[in-house]
Amino acid sequence: MIDLKANLQSIQERIAAAAGRAGRDPAEISLVAVTKTQPAEVIRAAYELGLRHFGENRVEEAEAKAGDLPADITWHMIGHIQSRKAKRVVPLFHIVHSVDSVKLAQRLDRLCLERAAPLPILLEFNVSGEASKYGFAAEEEDEALLAAVEELVALPHLRVQGLMTMAPIVTNPQQARPVFVHLRRLRDELAAAFPQTDWHHLSMGMTDDFEVAIEEGATLVRLGRAIFNPDLPPWRRG
């Protein structure tokens, strides 16, 4: 039997400790519970323990659950978005972490015409350079990247709020630190180049490396296994 209350208490203590090591306020960091494969009743139990931010990788799975859950949940889209499914993302999710191309952003922008407010988005970067990962290439001071970001921040129905990345699977969390440092530096470069835009979010850190991510500036950590399946092996990402 999974003890959600104990798991969440342990995670919150670890978040607070990591924030303390970095001289940060733990209140700056939001825990996004990754609920892929978790049924609605498990999500409701986590909600009743105080969680309000939940992340889904697939729009179909989120659609099947969201209607049966409290309306004040903040839904985060954290998975890759196929262009043909973007229309289903817009009415359901409150923030999209995984905007990985200008083309996708432009499509989301067109689909947001009927929204009462702009859709918050994060720009996903492939910092590690792994072929299996999505995202913009993380080249600092790259002219093509700056041109792309200039287009993105000008889209009227989207609001860029920061960056997201996934670190590679490593045996030692410290091995992921350079990825998080790189994303933070890239965010700082973009914030200097586009000061009119809100760049405060860094979505980085999962079950195996979130404490290091917090030490390097994460504001959103995406945890699934640590909450719902702590006994699963490390190669089960989340």
Secondary structure, 3 states (H helix, E strand, C coil): CCCHHHHHHHHHHHHHHHHHHCCCCHHHCEEEEECCCCCHHHHHHHHHCCCCEEEECCHHHHHHHHCCCCCCCEEEECCCCCHHHHHHHCCCCCEEEEECCHHHHHHHHHHCCCCCCCEEEEEEEECCCCCCCCCEECCCCCHHHHHHHHHHHHCCCEEEEEEECCCCCCCCHHHHHHHHHHHHHHHHHHHHHCCCCCCCEEECCCCCCHHHHHHCCCCEEEECHHHHCCCCCCCCCC
